[in-house]
């Protein structure tokens, strides 16, 4: 099911993954191959940072609550 969703998504958000363990590490490539946009939030580089539309090098435990707060409250 995850592979099917990856092939059909318009945007994939990767949060807190080094993208080093298969098969999950291959899901973003499936999305990119079909034209999806990619956002990566991780505290270290991944092999796909160069292909991502947005990369945020931060700890997800810190940055995701901050993003949520900003989206919900401006």
BELCORUR-V962803 format. One record per pair of residues at least 24 apart in sequence whose C-alpha atoms are under 10 Angstrom apart, sorted by the first residue. I is the first residue (numbers start at 0). GAP is how many residues later the second one is. Records with the same first field share a line. If there is no record, write none. Layout:
I=GAP ; GAP
This chain:
1=25
2=24 ; 25 ; 27 ; 28
3=26 ; 27
4=25 ; 26
5=24 ; 25 ; 26 ; 27 ; 28 ; 30
6=24 ; 25 ; 26 ; 27 ; 28 ; 29
7=26 ; 27 ; 28
8=25 ; 26 ; 27 ; 28
9=24 ; 25 ; 26 ; 27 ; 28
10=24 ; 25 ; 26 ; 27 ; 28 ; 42
11=24 ; 25 ; 26 ; 27 ; 28 ; 40
12=24 ; 25 ; 26 ; 27 ; 28 ; 39 ; 41 ; 42
13=24 ; 25 ; 26 ; 27 ; 28 ; 38 ; 41
14=24 ; 25 ; 26 ; 27 ; 28 ; 41 ; 43 ; 44 ; 45 ; 46 ; 48 ; 49
15=24 ; 25 ; 26 ; 27 ; 28 ; 41 ; 42 ; 43 ; 44 ; 45
16=24 ; 25 ; 26 ; 27 ; 28 ; 29 ; 43
17=24 ; 25 ; 26 ; 27 ; 28 ; 29 ; 30
18=26 ; 27 ; 28 ; 29
19=26 ; 27
27=24
